[in-house]
Amino acid sequence: MVKVAIKDVELRNIVAFKGHEEEPLFQGDIYYHNSKVGWFSEDAWGGDSHIRIKEPYYEIIEKLSKEYLQKRYKEEFLQGLSTLFTDIVALNEAYRFFKQQVKKGMQIVTVVTTEAGGWLSERLVAFRNEKCLQEYLKNEDMVLVSKYTSLKDFNVR
């Protein structure tokens, strides 16, 4: 079984629900080294995410989160636990998309971004090979955010 995790932190039993403006939100159980240690939920009214983690795991996960987020994001406001769990949700979505696309003969799944009307827009895109990916990036004025070519890519260290 593939472990979809960042720094050995996983979200399992992820459930999608809608916020007060019908936006998609997520919640799930937090696991660390295959043990359930807490719960995460985005707020339906746009407030801070709800995060409950048992002691002593809170400090451990917070430290791992800081290591990961400082490498991934330069912005100070993206340095909290909420961002870690939002990234894990996105990694799970990319994993499901990757499995579907491999069945269709695709070899690469990417997360690309572009600025649309002042907003950054990310999307998942699949390619048969590296040449197709490079052509797409050049012609579509997209920026590569993440690239997945094997199941191992979904366990971020």
C-alpha positions in Angstrom: 0.0 0.0 0.0 1.3 3.5 -0.9 1.8 5.9 1.9 0.6 9.4 1.0 2.4 11.5 3.6 4.5 14.5 4.3 7.3 13.9 6.9 5.4 10.7 8.0 2.3 12.7 8.8 -0.8 11.4 7.0 -4.5 12.3 6.7 -6.8 9.3 6.5 -10.6 9.0 6.2 -10.6 12.3 4.4 -14.1 13.6 3.9 -15.1 16.5 1.6 -17.8 18.9 2.7 -19.0 22.3 1.6 -18.5 25.6 3.3 -21.1 28.3 3.8 -20.4 29.6 0.3 -20.5 26.1 -1.2 -16.6 25.9 -1.5 -15.1 22.5 -1.1 -13.5 21.8 2.2 -11.9 18.7 3.9 -11.5 17.0 7.2 -9.8 13.8 8.3 -7.9 11.8 10.9 -4.3 12.7 11.6 -1.9 9.7 11.6 1.8 9.7 12.6 3.8 6.5 12.1 0.5 4.6 11.5 -1.0 5.7 14.8 -4.1 7.9 15.0 -2.9 11.0 16.8 -5.6 13.6 16.0 -8.1 15.3 13.8 -8.1 18.1 11.2 -11.0 20.1 9.7 -11.1 23.2 7.6 -13.5 25.8 8.9 -16.9 26.1 7.1 -17.0 29.9 7.7 -13.4 30.6 6.5 -11.8 30.8 9.9 -8.7 29.0 11.1 -8.7 25.2 10.6 -9.6 23.1 13.6 -6.7 20.9 14.6 -6.6 18.5 17.6 -3.4 16.5 18.2 -2.7 14.4 21.2 0.4 15.1 23.4 3.3 14.6 22.8 2.6 14.4 19.1 1.7 18.0 18.8 5.2 19.2 19.3 6.6 16.5 17.0 4.3 17.3 14.2 4.7 21.0 14.6 8.5 20.6 14.3 8.2 18.4 11.2 5.7 20.9 9.7 8.2 23.8 10.2 11.0 21.8 8.5 8.8 21.0 5.5 7.1 24.4 5.2 10.2 26.5 5.4 11.6 24.6 2.4 8.4 24.8 0.4 7.2 28.3 1.1 8.9 31.6 1.7 5.8 33.4 2.9 5.5 33.7 6.7 1.7 33.3 6.7 2.1 29.8 5.1 4.1 28.4 8.0 1.3 27.0 10.2 0.0 23.5 10.7 -3.1 24.3 8.6 -0.8 24.6 5.5 0.8 21.2 6.2 -2.6 19.5 6.3 -3.9 21.4 3.3 -0.8 20.2 1.4 -1.5 16.6 2.5 -5.1 16.9 1.2 -3.7 18.2 -2.1 -1.2 15.4 -2.2 -4.0 12.8 -1.7 -5.9 14.4 -4.6 -2.9 14.3 -6.8 -2.4 10.6 -5.8 -5.9 9.7 -6.8 -5.5 11.6 -10.1 -2.2 9.9 -10.8 -3.7 6.4 -10.4 -6.5 7.2 -12.8 -4.1 8.6 -15.4 -1.6 5.8 -15.3 -4.4 3.4 -16.3 -4.9 5.7 -19.3 -1.2 5.4 -20.3 0.0 8.6 -18.8 3.5 8.6 -17.2 3.7 12.1 -15.5 1.2 14.0 -13.4 1.9 17.6 -12.5 0.6 20.5 -10.6 0.9 23.6 -12.6 -0.1 27.2 -11.8 -0.8 30.3 -13.7 -2.0 33.7 -12.7 -5.6 34.3 -13.8 -7.2 37.6 -13.1 -4.9 38.3 -10.2 -5.4 34.9 -8.6 -3.1 32.0 -8.7 -4.8 29.0 -10.2 -3.4 25.5 -9.7 -4.5 22.4 -11.6 -3.5 18.8 -12.1 -2.4 17.8 -15.6 -1.2 14.5 -17.0 1.3 13.8 -19.8 2.5 10.8 -21.7 6.2 11.8 -21.5 8.6 14.6 -20.6 8.6 16.1 -24.1 4.8 16.7 -23.9 5.2 18.3 -20.5 7.9 20.7 -21.6 5.9 21.6 -24.7 2.8 22.3 -22.6 4.8 24.5 -20.1 6.3 26.5 -22.9 3.1 27.0 -24.9 0.6 27.5 -22.1 2.7 30.0 -19.9 2.4 27.7 -16.9 4.7 27.2 -14.0 5.5 23.7 -12.7 4.7 23.4 -9.0 5.0 19.6 -8.5 5.8 16.6 -10.6 4.9 13.0 -9.9 6.3 10.1 -11.9 6.0 7.2 -9.5 4.0 6.2 -6.4 7.1 6.9 -4.3 6.6 10.6 -5.0 3.6 10.7 -2.8 5.6 10.1 0.4 7.4 13.4 0.8 10.4 13.3 3.2 
